[in-house]
Amino acid sequence: MQLETPDTLITTLGECRIPSPVSKRGQGTHSISFVSDDDRILIEVNVNRACRPTADGPPPPSYEQAGPRQHIFFDPSKLKCALVMCGGLCPGLNDLIRSIVLELHYGYGVRNIFGVRYGLRGFIPRYGYDFMELTPNAVLNIHERGGAVIGSSRGPQDIGEIVDTLERNSIGMLFMIGGDGTLQAATSIADAVLKRGLKISVVGLPKTIDNDIYMVSRSFGFDTAVDVSTRAIVSASNEAEGYPNGIGLIKLMGRHSGFIAATATLAQQDVNYVLIPEVDFDLDGPNGLLGTLEKRLAERGHAVIVVAEGAGQKFFEYEEKERDLSGNIKLKDIGMFLKQKILSYFEQRQIQISIKYIDPSYMIRSLPANANDRVFCNFLGRNAVHAGMAGKTDLLIGNWNNHFVHVPMKLLAGKRKHVDPRGMLWRSALEATGQGSLKN
């Protein structure tokens, strides 16, 4: 992913003059190592592609490194913080909430921390949702549960009303957990806050199980999704091998990007066909899915197909593109569509098959995170607190080149990360399945 020269400057609310209380947590050789705003992480690590600095030219594009600053902007004894989560559920949400609360409480001594109930609706008085007080005791064991303890919702709300609520409740720091739509809302809130001259830090945390947030290497929940998806593949493979002409068909998450489907295929190499939104495929014809599937069954007697939910949408007619409350187009069910097409195809040829269809999507979304995602959420949450306490705003905590960094939210607006059809991930998936091109 090559950028020309992105503007990676992070907005701050003002000069940081308060010594950080985090320094009291370590002594001697174990003292806290602070991060400076001058510590940068290169965006492009390929030497041939990086914009190398010259004597008079600009330095190569880089992000601010995340981490605790020696001086902070907010007085912890007077600060009120709020957390809000929007969109679909994802493994790791409670871990993230917990890490933010614990770092605020124990790291900085902040005692007023609130969860905004049911997404952005929680800011709007007419819905009648009270804030939820978040203390260390309140979040003690929430990481052992799936879902989100503060709840969620979809759909936009009036930015002015949201900022009114923040101002009315003297909130100085807002953590917004969500995907593309939520982060766009976060930018709008940050802009509105600055226009009013308010000192409110807005820090975004990327939430998408699909791992498709632009300029972010990894998002939490993805590792858990791949882990559980491999179990579904094992089940589908066992079912397929247990019957003559057995077919296992699994639909996985991935509205616009096929990272889960492709990665799970590599993690559990029992898959013969993987279909993702980024790579077109045909059903009919000598190279289409149905014809090659028939050959596969004749040769091997069974097959396993993994399809991302956003794949093959060209096969549906959209008279009017229906959208959900978040503005996302309501996708047609490619899994059930493929099942019916496969059944019809082999019935016409009088070939008996046994097809088992598995859709583990909602089970995966509501599960507790696995160990890797829990650790990742801990890093995300604590670095979000460090950024907010330093008065930084309108930024996202991202992971880039194995470092946690500050990404300006405006860099992400209207963009999405995709599987590169010419990249290593997709090439490896093709090598693992042996499916070749499914285009005529």
C-alpha positions in Angstrom: 0.0 0.0 0.0 2.0 3.0 -1.3 1.1 6.6 -0.4 2.5 9.7 -2.0 3.0 12.1 0.9 0.2 11.7 3.4 -0.3 14.4 6.0 0.2 12.5 9.3 0.2 15.5 11.6 -1.8 14.8 14.8 -4.1 17.5 16.2 -3.5 18.5 19.8 -5.6 20.5 22.2 -2.7 22.5 23.6 0.7 22.4 25.3 1.2 19.5 27.8 2.5 21.0 31.1 1.4 18.4 33.7 4.0 15.8 34.6 2.6 12.3 33.9 1.6 10.2 36.9 2.6 7.2 34.9 6.2 7.9 35.9 5.4 6.9 39.5 4.6 3.3 38.5 8.2 2.3 38.0 11.5 2.7 39.9 15.1 2.6 38.9 15.9 0.3 35.9 12.1 -0.5 35.6 11.0 3.1 35.2 8.6 4.1 32.4 10.2 4.8 29.1 8.3 7.7 27.6 7.7 8.4 24.0 8.3 11.7 22.3 6.3 13.2 19.5 9.5 13.1 17.6 9.5 9.3 17.7 8.2 8.3 14.3 7.4 5.0 12.5 8.0 4.9 8.8 5.0 4.2 6.7 6.8 2.6 3.8 9.6 0.2 4.8 10.6 -0.9 1.3 13.8 1.0 0.5 13.1 1.2 -3.2 9.7 2.7 -2.6 10.3 5.0 0.4 10.6 8.7 -0.1 14.2 9.0 1.2 15.0 12.4 2.6 17.5 14.7 0.9 19.5 17.6 2.3 16.7 20.0 1.6 13.8 17.7 1.1 11.1 16.4 3.5 11.6 13.3 5.6 9.9 10.1 4.5 6.2 9.7 5.5 5.9 8.5 9.1 3.4 8.2 11.9 3.8 9.4 15.5 4.7 6.5 17.7 2.0 5.7 20.4 2.9 5.5 24.0 3.0 7.5 27.3 4.3 11.1 27.1 6.3 12.6 29.9 3.9 15.5 30.2 0.1 15.4 29.8 -2.5 17.9 28.9 -5.4 16.9 31.2 -5.5 17.1 35.0 -6.6 13.5 36.0 -8.3 14.7 39.2 -10.7 16.8 37.2 -11.1 14.7 34.1 -14.2 12.9 33.0 -14.0 10.3 30.2 -16.5 8.5 28.1 -16.4 5.3 26.0 -18.8 4.5 23.1 -19.1 1.6 20.8 -21.0 1.5 17.5 -21.8 -1.1 14.8 -21.7 -4.9 15.0 -20.3 -7.0 17.8 -16.7 -8.2 17.6 -14.5 -10.4 19.8 -12.4 -8.3 22.0 -14.7 -5.4 22.7 -14.9 -6.0 26.4 -11.1 -6.5 26.6 -10.7 -3.1 25.0 -13.1 -1.4 27.4 -11.4 -3.1 30.3 -7.9 -2.0 29.3 -9.0 1.6 28.8 -10.7 1.7 32.2 -7.8 0.1 34.1 -5.2 2.4 32.5 -7.2 5.5 33.2 -7.9 4.4 36.8 -4.6 2.9 37.8 -2.2 4.6 35.4 -3.5 8.1 35.6 -5.7 8.3 38.6 -8.9 9.2 36.6 -12.0 8.4 38.7 -14.8 9.5 36.4 -15.2 7.1 33.6 -18.5 6.4 31.8 -19.8 4.0 29.2 -22.3 5.5 26.7 -25.1 3.0 26.4 -26.1 1.6 23.0 -23.8 3.6 20.7 -24.4 7.1 19.6 -28.0 6.9 20.7 -26.7 7.1 24.3 -25.8 10.8 23.7 -29.3 11.7 22.5 -31.6 12.7 25.4 -34.8 11.5 23.8 -33.7 7.8 23.9 -33.4 8.0 27.7 -30.2 6.0 28.2 -28.2 6.8 31.3 -24.4 6.7 31.2 -22.9 3.5 32.8 -20.3 4.1 35.5 -17.1 2.1 34.7 -14.9 1.3 37.6 -12.2 -1.4 37.9 -14.8 -3.6 39.8 -17.4 -3.1 37.0 -15.0 -4.3 34.4 -13.3 -7.0 36.5 -14.4 -10.1 34.5 -16.0 -8.7 31.4 -13.2 -9.9 29.2 -14.4 -13.5 29.9 -17.7 -12.7 28.1 -18.4 -11.9 24.5 -20.4 -8.9 23.2 -20.0 -5.4 24.7 -20.9 -4.5 28.2 -21.9 -1.0 27.2 -24.0 -2.2 24.2 -24.1 -0.9 20.7 -26.3 0.5 17.9 -26.2 1.4 14.3 -27.1 4.6 12.5 -26.0 8.2 12.6 -27.1 10.7 15.2 -27.0 14.5 15.2 -23.4 15.7 15.8 -24.6 18.9 17.4 -26.6 17.0 20.0 -23.7 14.7 20.7 -21.4 17.6 21.3 -24.1 19.3 23.5 -24.2 16.1 25.7 -20.4 16.0 26.0 -20.3 19.7 27.0 -23.3 19.4 29.3 -21.6 16.5 31.2 -18.1 18.1 31.2 -16.6 15.1 29.3 -13.0 15.9 28.4 -12.1 12.7 26.7 -14.1 10.5 24.3 -13.0 7.0 23.1 -14.9 5.9 20.0 -14.7 2.2 19.1 -16.0 1.3 15.6 -15.5 0.9 11.9 -15.5 3.2 9.0 -18.8 4.9 9.8 -18.0 5.4 13.4 -14.6 6.8 12.6 -16.2 9.3 10.2 -18.5 10.3 13.0 -15.5 10.7 15.3 -13.9 13.1 12.9 -17.1 15.1 12.6 -17.4 15.2 16.4 -13.7 16.3 16.8 -14.2 19.0 14.2 -17.3 20.3 15.9 -15.6 20.3 19.3 -12.7 22.4 17.9 -15.1 24.8 16.2 -16.7 25.4 19.6 -13.4 26.0 21.2 -13.9 23.1 23.6 -11.0 21.1 25.0 -12.3 17.5 24.4 -10.0 14.8 23.1 -11.6 12.4 20.6 -9.6 9.1 20.2 -10.7 6.4 17.8 -10.1 2.7 18.1 -10.5 0.5 14.9 -13.2 -2.2 15.2 -13.8 -4.4 12.2 -13.8 -8.1 12.3 -13.1 -8.0 8.5 -9.7 -6.3 9.0 -10.4 -3.8 6.3 -9.6 -0.5 7.9 -7.3 1.5 5.6 -3.8 2.2 6.8 -4.1 -0.2 9.7 -2.2 -3.5 9.5 -4.5 -5.4 11.9 -7.8 -4.9 13.8 -8.8 -6.7 16.9 -11.2 -9.7 16.6 -9.7 -10.8 13.3 -7.4 -13.3 14.9 -10.4 -14.8 16.8 -12.5 -14.9 13.6 -9.9 -16.8 11.7 -9.3 -19.2 14.6 -13.0 -20.1 14.9 -13.5 -20.1 11.1 -10.9 -22.9 10.8 -13.1 -25.0 13.1 -16.0 -24.5 10.7 -13.7 -25.6 7.8 -12.7 -28.7 9.7 -16.4 -29.6 10.3 -17.3 -28.9 6.6 -14.4 -31.0 5.5 -15.4 -33.9 7.7 -18.9 -33.7 6.5 -17.8 -33.6 2.9 -15.5 -36.6 3.2 -18.2 -38.6 5.0 -20.5 -38.9 2.0 -20.2 -39.7 -1.7 -19.8 -36.5 -3.6 -19.9 -34.6 -0.4 -19.6 -30.8 -0.5 -18.9 -28.5 2.5 -19.9 -24.9 1.9 -18.9 -22.2 4.5 -19.9 -18.6 4.4 -17.6 -16.3 6.4 -17.5 -12.6 7.2 -16.1 -10.1 4.7 -18.5 -7.5 3.2 -15.9 -5.8 1.0 -12.7 -7.6 1.8 -11.8 -11.3 1.9 -9.1 -11.3 4.6 -10.9 -13.8 6.9 -11.8 -16.2 4.1 -8.3 -16.1 2.5 -6.5 -16.3 5.9 -8.7 -19.1 7.3 -8.1 -21.0 4.0 -4.4 -20.9 4.7 -4.7 -21.7 8.3 -6.8 -24.9 7.6 -5.7 -26.1 4.2 -8.7 -28.4 3.6 -10.3 -25.8 1.3 -10.6 -26.4 -2.5 -12.3 -23.1 -3.5 -12.2 -19.8 -1.8 -14.3 -16.9 -3.1 -13.7 -13.3 -2.1 -15.2 -9.9 -3.1 -11.9 -8.7 -4.6 -11.6 -11.5 -7.2 -14.4 -12.0 -9.8 -15.6 -15.5 -10.6 -18.1 -17.2 -13.0 -20.6 -19.9 -12.2 -21.1 -21.4 -15.7 -18.7 -22.3 -18.5 -15.7 -24.6 -18.6 -13.7 -22.6 -16.1 -16.6 -21.5 -13.9 -17.1 -22.8 -10.3 -19.8 -25.3 -11.2 -17.9 -27.0 -14.0 -14.7 -27.2 -12.1 -16.6 -28.5 -9.0 -18.0 -31.3 -11.1 -14.5 -32.3 -12.2 -13.2 -32.1 -8.6 -16.0 -34.5 -7.4 -15.3 -36.9 -10.3 -11.6 -37.0 -9.4 -11.6 -36.8 -5.5 -15.2 -37.4 -4.4 -15.6 -34.4 -2.1 -15.0 -30.7 -2.0 -14.9 -27.7 0.4 -15.9 -24.2 -0.6 -15.3 -21.1 1.5 -17.1 -17.9 0.4 -16.9 -14.4 1.9 -20.3 -12.8 2.4 -19.5 -10.0 -0.1 -18.4 -12.3 -2.9 -20.4 -12.8 -6.1 -22.9 -9.9 -5.6 -22.9 -9.5 -9.3 -25.2 -12.5 -9.6 -28.0 -10.5 -7.8 -30.3 -7.8 -9.2 -30.7 -4.8 -7.0 -33.7 -2.8 -8.0 -33.2 -0.5 -5.1 -30.1 -0.9 -3.0 -31.4 -1.4 0.5 -29.2 -0.1 3.3 -29.0 -0.8 7.0 -29.1 1.9 9.7 -25.3 2.4 9.3 -25.7 3.1 5.6 -24.2 -0.2 4.5 -25.8 -1.9 1.4 -27.7 -5.0 2.5 -25.9 -7.8 0.8 -27.8 -10.7 -0.7 -27.0 -14.1 0.8 -24.3 -15.5 -1.4 -24.1 -18.7 0.7 -27.7 -19.8 0.2 -27.5 -18.7 -3.4 -24.5 -20.9 -4.1 -26.1 -23.8 -2.3 -29.2 -23.7 -4.5 -27.2 -23.2 -7.7 -25.0 -26.2 -6.9 -28.0 -28.4 -6.0 -29.8 -27.4 -9.3 -26.6 -27.9 -11.4 -26.0 -31.5 -10.2 -29.7 -32.4 -10.2 -29.9 -31.4 -13.9 -27.0 -33.8 -14.6 -28.6 -36.5 -12.4 -25.5 -36.6 -10.2 -26.4 -37.2 -6.5 -24.5 -35.0 -4.1 -24.6 -34.3 -0.4 -24.1 -30.6 0.5 -23.7 -29.2 4.0 -24.0 -25.5 4.5 -22.4 -23.7 7.5 -22.7 -20.0 8.4 -20.9 -19.4 11.8 -20.9 -15.5 11.4 -23.0 -14.4 14.4 -21.5 -17.1 16.6 -18.0 -15.7 15.9 -19.0 -12.1 16.3 -20.3 -12.6 19.8 -17.6 -14.8 21.2 -14.9 -13.8 23.7 -11.6 -13.0 22.1 -8.8 -15.5 22.0 -5.4 -14.9 23.7 -3.8 -13.1 20.8 -6.7 -10.6 20.4 -6.8 -10.1 24.2 -3.2 -9.0 24.2 -3.7 -6.8 21.1 -6.7 -5.1 22.7 -4.7 -4.4 25.8 -2.1 -2.6 23.7 -4.7 -0.7 21.8 -6.7 0.4 24.9 -3.7 1.6 26.9 -2.1 3.5 24.0 -5.5 5.2 23.4 -5.4 6.4 27.0 -1.8 7.7 26.6 -2.8 9.6 23.4 -5.9 11.1 25.0 -4.1 12.2 28.2 -1.5 14.0 26.1 -4.3 16.1 24.6 -4.2 14.5 21.2 -7.5 14.4 19.2 -9.0 13.3 15.9 -6.7 10.3 15.7 -6.9 6.6 15.5 -4.7 4.1 17.4 -3.4 1.8 14.7 -0.9 -0.9 14.3 1.7 -0.4 11.5 5.0 -2.2 10.8 4.7 -3.9 14.2 4.4 -0.6 16.1 1.4 1.1 17.6 1.0 4.5 16.1 -1.2 7.6 15.9 -3.1 7.8 12.6 -5.0 11.0 11.7 -8.6 9.9 11.2 -8.9 12.0 8.0 -6.4 9.7 6.3 -9.0 6.9 6.6 -12.1 8.8 5.3 -14.0 6.9 2.6 -11.2 4.4 2.1 -11.0 0.7 2.8 -8.3 -2.0 2.8 -8.6 -4.9 0.3 -6.9 -8.2 -0.4 -4.5 -7.5 -3.2 -5.3 -10.0 -6.0 -1.6 -9.9 -7.0 -0.3 -10.0 -3.5 1.2 -12.8 -1.3 -2.0 -13.6 0.6 -4.1 -14.3 -2.4 -1.3 -16.0 -4.3 -0.8 -18.3 -1.3 -4.5 -19.0 -1.1 -4.6 -20.0 -4.8 -1.6 -22.3 -4.2 -3.3 -23.9 -1.2 -6.6 -24.6 -3.0 -5.3 -25.2 -6.5 -8.5 -23.7 -7.8 -6.9 -21.5 -10.5 -8.9 -18.8 -12.1 -12.7 -19.3 -12.1 -13.2 -16.9 -15.0 -14.0 -18.0 -18.5 
